């Protein structure tokens, strides 16, 4: 496909697009980063990372989230020691990783397009390689899933970055071979899975791709295909072998199913994988993404089938596995477990946009997708309220003599929004209260996650409302020490 680039013009076009992608993506990831209170999941990350030393971090992380190595928690621990524990400070580490991932997506796009254009080295094809990679980076930079996950103090942004590096090495090993590429594939595969076991879904897609390569036995250019499926398979297997000591900890995840740790996930419908991508990208941007991803998939399939199969497996296998697990074991199909599967979707979308013959139409399509993505992502930037901070302030009123507060699954969220001086003196009692607890709390914080039956049982013992902040209610016993507070 002919492109009218001046000498070096493609470099300027790609460079400008990449700079725009990094600037826009960084702005979306850091803008008003501390304007909303922590979520329950973020408070767990804070509890795991806020120990006084590394030993304490390892101990708490094992108690709260066993079955994975605390790579993110250790990094967050060091980050908070330097920058503090505010909402913005905690979220700035994933936001920074998310901004760096924009460059990783550009490199990944280059690798995909170099493989697809192997055997052709003229300036037009070389220019198309970098233009498509820059467009992909721009779409990733403004896409809602990547922006949303980078604004949360959770490990998923880091896991996504490891996966990106791992697949870059996979493609380089396929294209060039070399010990360094095999070693990178092994190391970053192990690191990604150790950060969060959902990364194993991508490894499974790659394993199927290697089986496909072995079965296809398609003729290929030796220079562009310096590695074989067996060698890459050994590299992936070596990564899994290195993680064997951690696999024994998976039993805690299995026990978590029995404890009801995943009961918050709703059972999926048969079309849930499709709906997950639609809700993840946004209802308005999704049709454009789907259209150009299909066009890009067809284009890449014609150009080079091997890389097209890899991207399709990367998109499709993780949601299929989670859907099957949801029916067989427990509901587990949520967007953040599929966060990396949006990247190949973005790559195919970029290829589809770039395959439009008219330069003006390509620009219109890219501007339309970027604009819709920015509007959708920025809709979540409205400042939040201080409901948890206000509820904790009422519950910890100085007029109360017994320093105990009742809470449900939000015990760490309550602990975070206490004043730091109170964290060592106030005991947070999780309800339902243990019979061995001789001093029941005089005040309880009821959150939206409490079931109506449980809330009714608590209200019988704690009938006095001392404060209400949106959907969070602070209640007290009749002999409680708190005075009734204004309802906000």
SVG drawing of the C-alpha trace seen along z (x, -y; Angstrom):
<svg xmlns="http://www.w3.org/2000/svg" viewBox="-34 -18 57 48">
<polyline fill="none" stroke="black" stroke-width="0.4" points="0.0,0.0 1.6,-3.2 2.4,-6.0 3.7,-9.4 6.5,-10.0 9.3,-12.4 12.8,-11.1 12.7,-10.7 9.1,-11.9 7.8,-8.7 10.2,-9.2 8.8,-12.7 5.2,-11.5 5.8,-8.5 7.8,-10.6 5.2,-13.3 2.4,-10.7 4.4,-8.9 5.1,-12.2 1.4,-13.1 0.6,-9.6 2.9,-9.9 1.8,-13.5 -2.0,-12.6 -1.6,-9.3 0.4,-10.8 -2.1,-13.6 -5.0,-11.2 -3.2,-9.0 -2.1,-11.8 -4.9,-14.4 -6.7,-14.7 -5.2,-11.4 -6.0,-12.0 -9.4,-13.5 -11.3,-10.3 -11.1,-8.2 -9.5,-4.7 -11.5,-1.7 -11.7,1.4 -9.2,3.2 -6.8,0.2 -7.0,0.2 -5.9,3.9 -2.9,2.9 -2.2,0.1 -2.4,2.6 -0.1,5.0 2.5,2.3 2.5,0.1 4.5,2.3 7.4,0.8 9.9,3.0 10.1,5.6 9.5,8.5 6.2,6.9 5.2,6.4 5.8,10.1 3.9,11.2 0.8,9.0 0.8,9.7 0.8,13.5 -2.2,13.1 -4.3,10.9 -3.3,12.1 -1.5,15.4 -0.5,17.3 1.6,14.7 4.9,13.0 4.6,9.5 6.5,7.7 4.1,4.8 3.7,4.6 7.4,4.3 7.7,1.7 4.8,-0.2 6.3,0.0 9.5,-1.7 7.5,-4.2 5.4,-5.2 8.4,-5.6 9.6,-8.3 6.4,-9.9 4.0,-9.3 0.7,-7.4 -1.8,-9.9 -4.2,-8.7 -2.3,-10.6 1.1,-9.3 -0.1,-5.7 -1.7,-5.9 1.3,-7.7 3.4,-4.5 0.8,-2.6 0.2,-5.8 4.0,-6.1 4.1,-2.4 1.1,-3.0 2.8,-6.0 5.9,-3.9 3.8,-1.2 2.8,-3.5 6.4,-3.3 6.3,0.5 3.2,0.7 5.0,-1.3 7.9,1.2 5.5,4.1 3.7,2.6 7.1,2.3 7.8,5.9 4.4,7.1 4.8,5.0 8.4,6.0 7.3,9.6 4.4,8.8 6.7,7.0 9.6,9.5 11.4,9.8 10.5,6.2 12.8,3.4 11.9,0.5 11.3,-2.9 7.5,-2.8 7.1,0.5 9.6,-0.7 7.6,-3.9 4.3,-2.0 5.9,0.2 6.5,-2.9 3.4,-4.7 1.2,-1.8 3.2,-1.3 2.7,-5.0 -1.0,-4.9 -1.3,-1.8 0.6,-3.7 -1.8,-6.6 -4.9,-4.4 -3.5,-2.6 -2.6,-5.9 -6.2,-7.1 -8.1,-3.8 -10.3,-3.5 -9.1,-0.1 -5.4,-1.2 -6.2,-4.6 -8.5,-3.2 -6.1,-0.5 -3.2,-3.0 -5.2,-5.2 -5.7,-2.5 -3.2,-1.6 -3.3,2.0 -0.8,4.4 -2.6,4.7 -0.7,1.9 2.6,3.5 1.4,6.9 0.4,5.5 3.8,3.9 5.6,7.2 3.3,8.9 4.1,6.3 7.9,6.8 7.4,10.6 5.6,10.6 8.2,8.2 10.8,10.8 8.6,13.6 8.3,11.8 12.0,11.0 12.9,14.6 10.6,15.7 12.1,13.1 15.8,13.0 16.5,15.9 19.4,15.3 20.1,16.2 19.2,12.8 15.7,12.9 15.1,16.4 16.3,15.4 14.1,12.3 11.1,14.4 11.8,16.7 12.5,14.0 9.6,11.7 7.1,14.6 8.0,15.7 7.8,12.1 4.5,11.4 2.8,14.6 4.4,14.0 2.9,10.5 -0.5,11.9 -1.6,15.3 -4.0,14.0 -0.9,13.4 -0.9,17.1 -3.8,16.7 -1.5,14.9 1.1,17.6 -1.6,20.2 -2.5,18.2 1.2,18.2 1.5,21.9 -1.4,22.5 0.3,20.2 3.5,22.3 1.5,25.5 0.0,23.8 3.4,22.9 4.6,26.4 1.6,27.9 1.5,25.4 5.1,26.0 4.7,23.0 7.7,22.1 9.3,18.9 12.3,16.7 15.2,18.0 16.5,14.5 13.2,13.3 12.5,16.6 15.6,17.3 13.9,19.3 11.5,22.3 8.5,23.2 10.3,25.8 12.9,23.4 10.4,20.8 8.3,23.5 11.3,24.5 11.8,20.8 8.1,20.6 8.4,23.9 11.5,22.8 9.5,19.8 6.8,22.0 9.4,24.4 11.0,21.4 7.6,20.6 7.0,24.1 7.6,23.0 4.8,20.4 2.3,22.8 1.9,24.6 0.4,21.4 -2.5,21.6 -4.4,23.7 -5.1,20.4 -6.9,19.2 -8.9,22.4 -9.8,22.0 -10.8,18.4 -13.5,19.8 -14.9,21.7 -14.7,18.7 -16.7,16.6 -13.8,14.2 -15.2,14.1 -18.9,13.8 -18.9,10.2 -18.4,11.3 -21.7,11.9 -22.3,15.1 -21.6,14.3 -24.0,14.7 -23.0,16.6 -22.2,13.3 -20.3,11.9 -16.8,11.9 -18.2,9.7 -20.0,7.4 -16.8,7.2 -14.9,5.7 -17.8,3.4 -18.1,2.1 -14.3,1.9 -13.9,-0.3 -17.1,-2.3 -20.4,-1.9 -19.6,-4.7 -16.0,-3.9 -16.6,-0.1 -18.3,0.1 -15.4,-1.9 -12.8,0.3 -14.6,3.5 -14.9,2.3 -11.3,1.4 -10.0,4.3 -11.9,6.7 -10.4,4.8 -7.0,4.9 -7.3,8.6 -8.1,9.4 -5.3,7.2 -2.7,8.8 -4.0,12.3 -3.3,11.6 0.1,10.0 1.3,12.6 -0.9,15.2 1.4,16.2 1.2,12.8 -2.5,12.6 -3.1,15.9 -1.1,14.8 -3.1,11.6 -6.4,13.4 -5.5,16.0 -4.3,13.2 -7.7,11.5 -9.9,14.5 -8.4,17.2 -8.3,15.4 -12.1,14.5 -13.0,18.0 -11.0,19.6 -12.5,17.2 -16.0,17.9 -15.4,21.7 -14.0,21.3 -17.0,19.2 -19.3,22.0 -17.1,24.8 -15.6,23.3 -16.9,19.8 -17.7,16.5 -14.3,14.9 -14.9,12.9 -14.1,9.3 -12.4,6.6 -9.3,6.2 -8.4,9.9 -8.5,9.3 -6.6,6.0 -3.8,7.2 -6.2,8.6 -7.1,5.1 -3.6,4.5 -3.9,6.8 -7.3,5.3 -5.6,1.9 -2.9,3.2 -5.5,4.6 -7.4,1.4 -4.3,-0.6 -3.6,1.7 -7.2,1.3 -7.0,-2.5 -3.7,-2.6 -5.1,-0.3 -7.6,-3.0 -6.3,-4.2 -7.2,-7.9 -4.9,-9.9 -7.8,-12.2 -10.1,-9.3 -7.3,-7.8 -6.9,-11.0 -10.7,-11.3 -10.9,-7.7 -8.0,-8.2 -9.3,-11.5 -12.8,-10.0 -11.5,-7.1 -9.1,-9.2 -11.8,-11.8 -14.4,-9.3 -11.8,-7.6 -10.7,-10.8 -14.3,-11.9 -15.1,-8.5 -12.0,-8.4 -12.3,-12.0 -15.9,-11.3 -14.4,-9.6 -12.3,-12.5 -14.9,-14.4 -13.9,-15.0 -15.3,-12.6 -16.5,-13.1 -15.0,-12.3 -17.6,-9.9 -15.1,-7.5 -13.0,-10.2 -16.1,-11.9 -17.6,-8.6 -14.3,-7.7 -14.1,-11.2 -17.6,-10.8 -16.9,-7.2 -13.6,-8.2 -15.1,-11.2 -13.1,-12.2 -16.2,-11.8 -16.0,-8.0 -14.2,-6.2 -13.9,-2.7 -11.6,-2.8 -13.4,-0.2 -15.1,-0.5 -17.1,2.2 -16.8,2.6 -17.4,5.3 -15.0,6.1 -13.8,2.5 -11.7,2.8 -8.5,1.6 -10.4,-1.3 -11.5,-2.4 -8.0,-2.0 -6.6,-4.1 -9.0,-7.0 -8.3,-7.1 -5.8,-9.7 -2.4,-8.1 -2.2,-8.7 -5.4,-6.5 -4.2,-3.5 -2.3,-2.1 -4.9,-2.8 -8.2,-2.0 -9.2,1.6 -11.3,2.3 -13.7,5.2 -15.0,7.1 -18.6,8.2 -20.2,10.6 -18.5,10.1 -16.7,13.0 -18.3,14.4 -14.9,14.2 -15.0,10.5 -15.9,9.3 -15.9,5.6 -18.2,5.2 -17.7,1.8 -20.1,-1.0 -20.1,-2.3 -20.4,-0.5 -19.8,-1.8 -22.3,-0.2 -21.2,-0.2 -23.1,0.5 -21.5,4.0 -23.4,5.2 -26.3,7.4 -29.8,6.2 -30.2,9.1 -26.9,8.3 -27.6,4.6 -31.0,5.3 -29.5,7.5 -26.9,4.8 -29.5,2.0 -31.4,4.0 -28.4,3.7 -27.2,0.3 -30.5,-1.7 -29.0,-5.2 -27.8,-6.9 -25.0,-9.2 -24.0,-10.1 -24.9,-9.3 -22.6,-10.1 -24.1,-9.1 -24.4,-5.3 -22.3,-4.9 -24.1,-5.0 -22.5,-5.3 -24.7,-3.7 -24.3,-3.4 -25.8,-1.6 -28.3,-3.4 -25.7,-3.8 -23.2,-4.9 -21.0,-7.9 -21.6,-9.7 -24.1,-12.4 -26.4,-12.3 -24.6,-14.0 -26.1,-15.9 -27.1,-13.8 -25.0,-14.7"/>
</svg>
